[in-house]
Structure formats: C-alpha cells, structure tokens
C-alpha cells in the first residue's frame, strides 16, 4: 500500500465525528440503494460492499435486498468497528478490513452485486479496480459504484483560483473517463447527480471534511499559508459557502453467460454457508 493510501486509511480511521458530518454521504447512499433496488438481481443476492464506512449503505442494502450474504469491507479498521457496532455480525452479514482495490478473499461463490458509495474516489487506479472487481461478479451480476466526478467542489476550486492559488483536492475524473471503464464482457452506464451542501462559513466546510476523514490532499497537494487560506475563505464565503458534490453512479453488468477468468479472490465461505 502506498504512503498516500496509508494516509487515507489513517484519516478515516480517526474520523470519530463521521456520522454527524456525513449528510451528503448518507444522501448518496440512499440514492444508490434506490438505483440498486431497480436492478434485476433476483431474490437473496450475494453482496460485497467496498468502503462501508460507518454503514449507511450496509444497513440500507440489508433492509432492501434481504441478501443471502453481505460482506461489508473498508480499508479503515475504525470504520469497520463503527459499522459493526451499529449492525452486528449475523448469519447474513460479515465484516472485513480490506483495501477494495486489492480484494483478498477466500475461494467461494461469486457475487450477484458489488456496491460502493463514495469510496472509489480514493482509489489510485480506478480502471484497474473496476476491472478487478468485475472478475468477482457472477454472470449477470452488477457492480454499482457511486463516486465523485469532475466539477466536485468546483466552488472551492474557484475560490482558490480567484485568490491566485490551487486547491489541493483530488483530481476527480470526467464523465467521459468513467464511461470508458467497462471491462471486457461487461456493459456500463453512467449517470450524474449533483448534491449541494451549504455551510455557515469556509472554516465549517473544512471542519466537516476533517470530521468525515476526507482531509488527505490529492497526491502532490500542499497546504496553504495562513494568509493564502484567509483569502480563499473570504472568496469562498462571498460565493455563498456552499459546495457541490457531482456524484457519478456507474452501473457495470457482467453479461449473462460471460464468466470472468478464474479468480481466487472470492467471497469468504463463512459468509455464504
């Protein structure tokens, strides 16, 4: 795991105030589960969740789908512990600390659904991750992934540009890049939806990011000097102190009859039997 990815994991591990500040994350998870509920999954699917956080999507998937087996994973042990405290292990639910880009699972049945809400923007190799996860799908299975797209935090970026600086937020992919992610043997559709979040002021926005663990700058990003930060905050607040999350929902389907190449990275048997 790279030093940047380790920093991401540590930041989320220490996000004690996540639920209080994660209003957009809860809304995105609710929107994603509505899309998933409309997919032709069949009864009691086997489900893998990537980046479960404190369990917004985990609990919604369990309630809406009544899965035979749901394996909820996150790179941050602290997040897994918080999710488990809200929805303990059961016959249909297991948790695992795991990097979603490098799934390391025991042999077992493939998944009918792999779901991820606002985790993939932290992947270092999104095309490689989508291709790898698609190999864990059963024929006809779905990968439903909500991630951040180009234009996210545009207001924050404009405040930096107005102040003669550059925001350290990650470089989110444009829709054309996301639409080119379909692995062999799969189809892909992408839909974008904006989620706007208002804040009392610029420092409240920064505090909210810290509270949810989203404080790791994009690779190569550097902190501003105190004076430069004050200029950015003034510009941001003059523009309304609101930010837009441009959320792209990617629905990847492994075509029926198109089995992936043999893989040993599968659902743990304990979650299926």
N, C-alpha and C positions, 0 to 999 in steps of 0.2 A: 504494500500500500504506500502511495506517495506521501511525502510530508504534508502536501496540501490536503489530501484526503483525510489524513490523520487529524489535521486541524479542524476540518469539517466535523468529524466524528466527535472530537472533544467538545466543540462548541454546542452541539446538540445534546451531548451527554450532560452538560451543565445547565441546560435550559429549564430551570425549575419553574419559571413562570409561563411555560408554553401555553397551557390551556387558556389562561386569562388574556393572552395577547393574540391568539391564533384565530381571530374571527374569520379572516379570508380563508385560512386553511380549512376551517370547518365548512364554510360555504362551498368551497371547491370540492371537498369530499362528498358533500350532499349532492352536488350537481353530477359528479362522476358516477355515483351509485345509481342515480336515476337513468343515466345512459346505459349502464350495465344491466339494469333491470329490464331494459328493452331488447337485450340480445337473446338470440335463440340458444340458450345454454343447456336446456334440459333440466330435469329435477336433480337436486342434491349434487351439485358440481364439486369437483376438487379444485381448490383455490389456493394460490400463492399470492401473498401481498408483499410488495417491495417498499420499504420505507414506511413502516406502520406508524411511526411517531408515537403519540400517546393513545392512538386507537380510534380516531374519528371514523376512518373508513373501515377499520376492522369490525367495529360494532355494527355499522350500517350494513356491511356485507353479510354478517352473520344473521341479522334480523331479516333482510330482504331475500336472501338466497337460500337460507337453511342448508348450508353446504354439508356434504358428507365429511369433508376435511378442509380446514382452513389453516394454513401455515402463515403466520404473520411474522415478518422479519424486519430488522432495522440494523444499521451499522453501529448505532449507539446503544450500549448496554443500558444506560439510564432511561432511554426512551422505551426499550422493551420492558423494563421493570415497571414503568408508569402505565403502559398499556395493559400489562398483566394484572396490575392492581385494580384496574377498572373492569376488566373482563378476564377472570382467571382461566387457566387451562381447563379444558374439558374434553370429552370424547371427540368433539368436533373441532377443537381449537388447540393449536400448539404455537409456541413462540420460539424464535431462534435469532441470535445475534449473528448477522451475516451482511456482507457487502453485496448489494444487489447487482453490482457489475461483475462480480466473481462468485456466482452461486456455487456453493459446495454442499451438495445434497446426496444422500444415500440413494441407491437404486430403488425404484418403485414406480407406480403408475404415473403417467404424465398428467399435466394439469388441463382442466377444461377452461380455466380462467387464471390469468396473471394480472393483478391490478396494482396500480401505483399512483398515488396522488401527491404531487408536489415534492417528489424526491429526485426525479431524473435530471433536474437542472443541476444537481450536484455530481452527476456522472462526468468522468473525464473523457470517456469515449462513448457517446450516445449511440452512434450507429453500431458499434461493436456490442454494446449492451443489449440493444433491441434484437440483434441477430442471435446473440447467445440465449436470451430469454425465449425467443421463438422456438428454439430447439427443445424447450421443456413443455411445449404445448402438445396436447393430443390432436389428432386430425379433427378439424372443425373447431379447435379451441381458439380462445381470444386473449389478446394482450390489450388491456385498456389502461392507457397511460396519460395522466394529466400532468403537463409540465409547463414551464414558463417559456414564452416566445419573445422574439424581438419586439421592442417597444415597452416591455415591462419596466416600471419605474422611470418612464420617459420624463415625467415631471422633475424627478430628482436629477436626471442627466442634464436637462435644460438649465436647471439652477446652477449646476457646475459650469456648463458652457458659458452662461451669462457672466459668471464670476471668473472666467478665464482658467478654469481647472477642468479635470476629467474625473468622472465618477469611477469608483473602484468596484462597482457592481459587476458581476459576471457578464460575459457576452452571451446573451440568450440567442438561440438560433432563429432565423427567419422561417416563415411557414414553408417556403419552397424547399428548405433543407429538411424539415420534418416530413414533408410529403415524399421525399426520396428515400425514406428509411425502410421501405418494405423489403424484407428478406426474401430469398428465393422460396417459392412455394407458398407465399403469403400474399394477401391483399391488404391494403391500408387506406383508411380515410382519416382526414384531419379536420377538425372544426375548432374555431377560436371563439372565446367568450371573454369580455372584459369584466374584471371585478375591481371596483373602485373603493378605496379605503381613505377616509378623512381623518386627520389628526389635529389636535389643538395647535400644535406648532411643530417645527422641524425636529426639535430635540425629542418630542414624544414619538415621532416616527422612528428615530434612531433607537430609542429605548425599546420600542416594540420589536424591532429587528433583533436586538440583543436578547430580549425575553424569549423569543422563539428559536434562538440558536443560529439565526441567519446573519451572523456577524463576520464570517470569514470572507475577506475580499476575493475578487476574481484573481486568478494567477497573475502576478506582476503588479497588482494594485498596491498603492501606498497610501498611508494615512495623510490627511491634510494638516497643515499647520493650523494653530488656533485661529489666526487671523483669516486664513482662507476659509476655514469652516464657518466662521461667523458670516462671511459674505455669502456663502452658499445658503446658509439657513435663512438669511434675510430675503434672498431671491426666491427660495422655495416657499416661504411663508407669504410673500407678496403674490404668489401664484395660487394661493389657496390651501397650501399644506396638505394636499391630497396626492395619492399615488394610484396608478392603475396597474394591476396585475393582468397581463394579457396571457390568458391560460389556453393552451392548445391541448385538446383531447385527441389522442392518437388511438385509433382502433385497428389493431392488427389481427387478422384472422388467418390461421393456418388452414389452407384449403382442405376440405374433406378428401380423404384418400391420399393426402400428401404428408406422409410421416416424415419427421425430421431424421437426420442422421442419428445413429445410435449415440446416446449420451449417458454417462453415469451420474450426471448432476440432476437428480430427480427428487421427488417428494420423499421425505423420511418415512419409512414403513410405519413408524409409531403413529403418524398422523393419518394413516389410511386404514389400518386394520381395526 
